Amino acid sequence: MGVFTSSDEYICLIPPARLFKALVLDSHNLIPKIMPQAVKSIEIIHGDGKVAGSIKQINVVQGM
């Protein structure tokens, strides 16, 4: 188990609120569909995934 941080900046025509909702609030649904070769599933362990303190478990594909 580890912690990593990454920072990138992109120009995007999608409104910030919609992008935040997709990438943060709905990431447990979106990421496994976008990257099925790497991410098997994302489960919300604690909280509802929309408030501070929520915990999400990322299950990666074996061998990744």
BELPE-V892516 format. One line per field, one symbol per residue. psi: psi as a letter, one per 20 degrees, with the letter a starting at -180 (. if undefined). burial: b if it has 9 or more other ideal C-beta (glycine too) atoms within 8 Angstrom, else e. A space follows every 10 residues. Layout:
BEGIN
psi: ???
burial: ???
END
This chain:
BEGIN
psi: prpqqqpqpq pqipqgghgg gghghjhhhg ghhhmhihog rpqogpajii qqiqpppooq ppi.
burial: eeeeeeeeee eeeeeeeebb bbeeebbbeb bbeeebeebe ebebeebebe eeebebeeee beee
END
